[in-house]
Amino acid sequence: NPISPYDYFTSLLSSRSIADRYAAAKAFSFLETMPQDDLVERISDATEHIYVKLECAACLARRGIALGYNFIKTSLKSTYLESVENGALPTRCLTL
């Protein structure tokens, strides 16, 4: 049996690859359902890359979930995000 897009992208949220996790978070903005708890977990994970966190937050915000909007708002004020924008982003993510 083929795997559903929901299950496929949910499994990618726990991939070791930043690009996979980013793509999965992005995909959920276009699917009818999303694994809200898994997206919140990615945002809460201190080791997660900021771009994955921001994409998870954007997905939540698009669905009207305040946590997503609040995370984005807080991140925009962060000095960490500024350092990422100035070249600290892993090269692999630049090809997404």
C-alpha positions in Angstrom: 0.0 0.0 0.0 1.3 3.5 -0.8 2.0 5.8 2.1 -0.2 8.8 2.4 1.4 12.3 2.0 0.5 13.0 5.6 2.3 10.0 6.9 5.3 10.5 4.5 5.8 14.1 5.6 5.2 13.3 9.2 8.0 10.8 9.0 10.3 13.4 7.4 9.8 15.7 10.4 12.0 13.3 12.4 14.6 12.8 9.7 18.3 13.6 10.5 18.4 15.8 7.4 17.6 19.5 7.9 16.4 19.7 4.3 14.0 16.8 4.9 12.5 18.4 8.0 12.3 21.8 6.3 10.5 20.3 3.3 8.1 18.4 5.5 7.2 21.5 7.5 6.7 23.4 4.2 4.5 20.6 2.8 2.1 20.7 5.7 1.0 24.2 4.7 -0.4 22.7 1.5 -2.1 19.6 3.0 -5.6 19.6 4.5 -4.3 18.2 7.8 -1.2 18.7 9.8 0.5 17.0 12.8 0.2 20.0 15.1 1.9 18.3 18.1 4.8 17.3 15.9 5.2 20.8 14.5 5.1 22.3 18.0 7.7 19.7 19.1 10.1 20.8 16.3 9.6 24.5 17.4 10.3 23.5 21.0 13.4 21.5 20.2 16.5 23.6 21.2 18.6 21.7 18.8 16.4 22.2 15.7 17.6 24.5 13.0 16.0 28.0 13.1 14.7 27.7 9.5 12.9 24.4 10.2 11.4 26.0 13.3 10.3 29.1 11.3 8.7 26.9 8.7 6.8 24.9 11.3 5.7 28.1 12.9 4.6 29.5 9.6 2.5 26.4 9.0 0.8 26.8 12.4 0.3 30.5 11.8 -1.4 29.9 8.5 -3.9 27.7 10.3 -4.6 30.5 12.8 -2.6 28.9 15.7 -1.2 31.8 17.8 1.9 29.8 18.9 3.2 29.9 15.3 2.7 33.6 14.9 4.2 34.4 18.3 7.3 32.3 17.5 7.8 34.1 14.2 7.4 37.5 15.9 9.9 36.6 18.7 12.3 35.1 16.2 12.4 38.3 14.1 13.7 40.2 17.1 16.4 37.5 17.8 20.1 38.2 17.3 20.5 34.5 16.5 18.3 34.8 13.4 20.4 37.8 12.3 23.6 35.7 12.4 21.9 33.0 10.4 20.9 35.5 7.7 24.5 36.7 7.5 25.8 33.4 6.3 25.5 30.7 9.0 22.9 28.7 7.1 24.2 25.2 6.1 24.9 25.1 2.3 22.5 22.2 1.8 19.5 24.3 2.9 20.4 26.9 0.3 19.4 24.5 -2.5 15.8 24.0 -1.2 
